[in-house]
Amino acid sequence: MLDPTLFNPNAADPETAALNAEIVAKLSALPDPWSLPVALVRERRRQGLGPFPPMRQSERAQTITIAGPGGPLPLRIIAPPEPRGVYLHIHGGGWTWGGADEQDPWLERIAERCGFACVSVEYRLAPESPYPAAPEDCEAAALWLLREGVGRFRTERLTIGGESAGAHLALVTLLRLRDRHGLSPFRGANLFAGCYDLTLTPSAANWGAEKLIINTRDIALFVDQFCPAGVDRRAPDVSPLRADLSGLPPALISVGTRDPLLDDSLFLAARWAAAGNRGDLALWPGGAHVFHRFDIPLAERALARIDEFLSGPGA
């Protein structure tokens, strides 16, 4: 069984508890993002006027463009001189916000500490490009990596991952490669705070209105943007928690205990093991949704766990 003390509100360290209170106060004072044009919300997010502080852009990054199912598909690359592996990264943002260039420090860290070339996918966003645009783009990026990545980066050690909606898309990509192409090339999956059941798990549906990064209304509206009328939200390609999960690589499934999407990771970890896959569940006491974007000790511990997973023999 899981250690119940991890979920005790008193288990959060003082820095984490203080950050959570600060986030709720900040977001309560900001305009409702759903009342603003989506382009404006995206720009405000880049400026740090949303829940997260802005992250600096890397001078080492380069962007290449490959052929995608909807047109040219940009890939942002941050790589060491001689990569020992490749990390295919898929950014978060509720399938609606965010970009491949908004988490360069994370990718620089992986390049430096793990020796991996990081390739981040600039997939099409909803509501302009709803399902299946984003999964198609991520699938195309993965297939490009298999065709050309080994020659470009001189390594066959491939890993995949993302945070929030990016973790969802990373899992969907693994399933698409297995089911549509008979391929299982990735040695590890780093899945952080994903939304894996778009019909909403109990923790997401019952969270309520408290704006600790996201709340129940936010999750429902993100799903509505991504899955317009006519999309079956129970389909495995939409809600991968409902898929056959056999034959997937070792995974690090991470989530904070103060995340509305907590159940998504708890349920996924159980189904991952039941399908015969190896993996670890990292539970972070008091951590809000995608808390590792903030400069607190808990974030450093979570990032160090990711470094260890990607660098280890399992991935």
C-alpha positions in Angstrom: 0.0 0.0 0.0 1.0 3.6 -0.4 2.3 5.4 2.7 -0.7 7.4 4.0 1.6 9.9 5.7 2.6 11.3 2.4 -0.9 12.7 1.9 -1.1 14.3 5.3 -1.3 18.2 4.9 1.4 18.4 7.5 3.8 16.4 5.4 4.5 19.4 3.1 7.7 21.2 4.0 7.3 24.9 5.0 8.6 26.2 1.6 6.1 24.1 -0.3 3.2 25.1 1.9 4.1 28.8 1.6 4.4 28.5 -2.2 1.0 27.0 -2.4 -0.6 29.8 -0.5 1.3 32.3 -2.6 0.0 30.7 -5.8 -3.6 30.7 -4.7 -3.4 34.4 -3.7 -1.7 35.4 -7.0 -4.2 33.6 -9.2 -7.1 34.9 -7.2 -6.0 38.4 -8.1 -5.4 37.8 -11.8 -8.0 38.0 -14.6 -9.8 34.8 -15.3 -7.8 33.3 -18.3 -11.0 31.9 -19.8 -12.3 35.4 -20.2 -9.4 36.4 -22.4 -8.4 35.6 -26.0 -6.3 32.5 -26.1 -3.4 34.3 -27.9 -3.3 36.9 -25.1 -3.2 34.2 -22.4 -0.3 32.5 -24.2 1.6 35.7 -24.2 0.8 36.5 -20.6 2.0 33.1 -19.6 5.3 33.7 -21.4 5.7 36.9 -19.5 5.2 35.2 -16.1 1.7 36.7 -15.7 0.1 33.3 -15.2 0.7 30.7 -12.5 4.3 30.0 -13.4 7.4 32.3 -13.4 9.0 32.8 -16.8 11.9 30.5 -17.7 14.9 31.9 -19.6 15.6 30.8 -23.1 18.8 28.9 -23.8 21.5 30.3 -26.0 22.4 26.8 -27.0 19.0 25.9 -28.4 18.5 25.5 -32.1 15.2 24.8 -34.0 14.9 22.6 -37.0 11.7 21.9 -39.0 10.5 18.6 -40.2 7.5 17.5 -42.3 4.5 17.1 -40.1 0.9 15.9 -40.8 -0.4 19.5 -40.6 2.6 21.2 -42.3 6.1 22.1 -41.1 6.7 20.9 -37.5 9.4 22.7 -35.5 11.6 20.8 -33.1 13.7 22.6 -30.5 17.0 20.9 -29.7 19.4 21.4 -26.8 22.2 18.9 -27.0 25.7 18.3 -25.5 28.6 17.8 -27.9 28.5 14.0 -27.7 25.0 12.8 -26.6 24.8 9.5 -24.8 21.0 9.4 -25.3 18.1 11.4 -26.6 15.1 12.7 -24.6 12.0 13.5 -26.7 10.2 16.1 -24.7 6.5 17.2 -25.0 5.5 20.4 -23.2 2.5 21.0 -21.1 -0.2 23.7 -21.1 -3.5 21.9 -21.3 -3.1 21.1 -25.0 -3.9 24.9 -25.4 -1.0 26.9 -24.0 2.8 26.6 -23.8 5.5 26.0 -26.3 8.7 24.1 -27.0 10.8 27.1 -25.9 9.2 27.6 -22.5 11.2 25.1 -20.4 14.8 25.5 -21.7 16.4 25.3 -18.2 14.9 21.9 -17.6 16.2 20.6 -20.9 19.6 22.2 -20.4 19.8 20.4 -17.1 19.1 17.1 -18.7 21.6 17.8 -21.4 24.3 18.7 -18.8 23.6 16.1 -16.1 22.4 13.2 -18.1 24.3 13.8 -21.4 21.1 13.6 -23.4 20.1 15.6 -26.5 16.7 17.1 -25.8 14.3 17.4 -28.6 11.1 19.3 -27.7 8.1 19.2 -30.0 6.2 22.4 -31.1 2.9 20.5 -31.6 -0.3 22.2 -32.8 -2.4 23.6 -30.1 -6.2 23.6 -29.4 -8.7 25.1 -29.9 -7.3 26.1 -33.3 -6.1 22.5 -33.9 -8.0 20.1 -31.6 -7.6 16.3 -31.4 -6.0 14.5 -33.2 -3.6 17.3 -34.2 -1.3 17.2 -31.2 -1.0 13.4 -31.0 -0.3 13.3 -34.8 2.5 15.8 -34.4 4.1 14.0 -31.5 3.8 10.7 -33.4 5.5 12.3 -36.4 8.3 13.7 -34.2 8.9 10.3 -32.7 9.0 8.6 -36.1 11.5 11.3 -37.4 13.7 10.5 -34.4 13.7 6.8 -35.2 14.5 7.5 -38.9 17.1 10.2 -38.5 17.9 10.7 -34.8 20.3 7.9 -34.5 22.4 9.3 -37.3 22.1 12.8 -36.1 22.9 12.2 -32.4 25.0 9.0 -32.8 23.1 7.1 -30.1 20.3 4.5 -30.0 19.3 5.3 -26.4 16.0 7.0 -26.7 13.7 8.2 -23.9 10.5 10.2 -23.9 8.5 12.3 -21.5 6.7 15.5 -20.6 4.6 17.2 -18.0 0.9 17.7 -17.6 -0.7 17.5 -21.1 2.8 16.7 -22.3 2.9 13.6 -20.2 -0.5 12.6 -21.6 0.9 13.1 -25.2 4.1 11.1 -24.4 2.0 8.1 -23.3 -0.3 8.4 -26.3 2.8 8.5 -28.5 4.2 5.3 -26.9 0.8 3.6 -27.6 0.6 4.9 -31.2 4.1 3.6 -32.0 3.3 0.2 -30.5 -0.2 -0.2 -32.0 0.2 1.5 -35.4 3.8 0.8 -36.3 4.8 -2.2 -34.2 7.6 -0.2 -32.6 8.8 0.0 -29.0 12.0 2.1 -29.3 12.0 4.1 -26.1 13.9 2.8 -23.1 12.2 5.0 -20.5 9.2 7.3 -20.0 9.3 10.3 -17.7 5.7 11.1 -17.0 5.1 14.1 -14.7 1.6 15.1 -13.5 -0.2 13.9 -16.5 -3.9 13.9 -17.3 -4.5 10.3 -18.5 -8.3 10.0 -18.3 -10.1 12.9 -20.1 -13.5 11.8 -18.6 -11.8 13.1 -15.3 -10.6 10.9 -12.4 -12.2 11.5 -9.0 -9.4 13.8 -7.8 -9.9 16.0 -10.8 -13.6 16.0 -10.8 -13.9 16.6 -7.0 -11.1 19.2 -6.5 -13.5 22.1 -6.7 -12.7 25.8 -7.3 -9.5 26.3 -5.4 -7.0 27.7 -7.9 -3.8 26.0 -7.0 -2.4 26.2 -10.6 -5.5 24.5 -12.0 -8.9 23.4 -10.7 -11.8 21.3 -11.8 -13.2 23.9 -14.1 -9.8 24.5 -15.8 -9.3 20.8 -16.4 -12.8 20.4 -17.9 -12.4 23.4 -20.2 -8.9 22.3 -21.3 -10.5 18.9 -22.2 -13.3 20.7 -24.1 -10.8 22.7 -26.1 -8.8 19.5 -27.0 -11.8 17.2 -27.5 -14.7 19.0 -29.3 -18.1 17.4 -29.9 -17.9 14.0 -31.5 -14.6 12.9 -29.9 -15.0 9.8 -27.7 -13.2 10.8 -24.5 -13.1 7.1 -23.4 -11.1 6.0 -26.4 -7.6 4.8 -25.5 -6.0 7.3 -28.0 -7.7 10.1 -26.0 -7.7 8.6 -22.5 -4.6 6.4 -22.4 -5.3 5.2 -18.8 -8.0 3.1 -20.5 -5.6 1.5 -23.0 -3.9 -1.9 -23.0 -0.6 -0.8 -21.3 1.4 -4.0 -21.9 4.8 -3.9 -23.5 5.7 -0.3 -22.5 9.1 0.8 -21.2 10.2 1.5 -17.6 8.5 4.7 -16.4 9.0 7.3 -13.7 5.5 8.5 -12.8 5.6 11.6 -10.7 3.0 13.8 -9.1 2.5 16.1 -6.1 0.0 15.2 -3.5 -1.7 18.6 -3.9 -2.4 18.2 -7.6 -5.9 17.8 -8.8 -4.6 15.2 -11.3 -3.2 13.1 -8.4 -5.5 10.1 -9.2 -4.4 10.1 -12.8 -0.8 9.2 -11.7 -1.9 6.9 -8.9 -4.2 4.9 -11.3 -1.6 4.9 -14.1 1.1 3.5 -11.8 -1.2 0.7 -10.6 -2.2 -0.2 -14.2 1.4 0.1 -15.4 2.5 -2.5 -12.9 -0.5 -4.7 -13.5 0.4 -4.7 -17.2 3.8 -6.2 -16.3 5.8 -3.0 -16.9 8.6 -1.8 -14.6 8.4 1.7 -13.1 8.5 3.9 -10.1 5.8 6.2 -8.6 7.3 9.4 -7.1 4.9 11.1 -4.7 5.9 14.6 -3.6 4.1 15.8 -0.4 2.3 19.0 -0.8 3.4 19.5 -4.4 1.0 21.5 -6.6 0.5 20.8 -10.3 3.9 21.0 -12.1 5.5 22.3 -8.9 8.9 21.5 -10.2 8.7 24.8 -12.2 9.2 26.8 -9.0 12.5 27.4 -7.1 11.8 25.4 -4.0 13.7 22.4 -2.4 10.9 20.0 -3.3 11.4 20.9 -7.0 15.1 20.2 -6.8 14.4 16.8 -5.3 11.9 16.0 -8.0 14.3 17.1 -10.8 17.1 15.1 -9.2 14.9 12.0 -9.3 14.3 12.6 -13.0 18.0 13.0 -13.6 18.6 9.7 -11.8 15.9 7.9 -13.7 17.1 9.1 -17.2 20.7 8.4 -16.4 20.1 5.0 -14.8 20.4 1.6 -16.4 16.6 1.2 -16.7 16.0 4.0 -19.1 
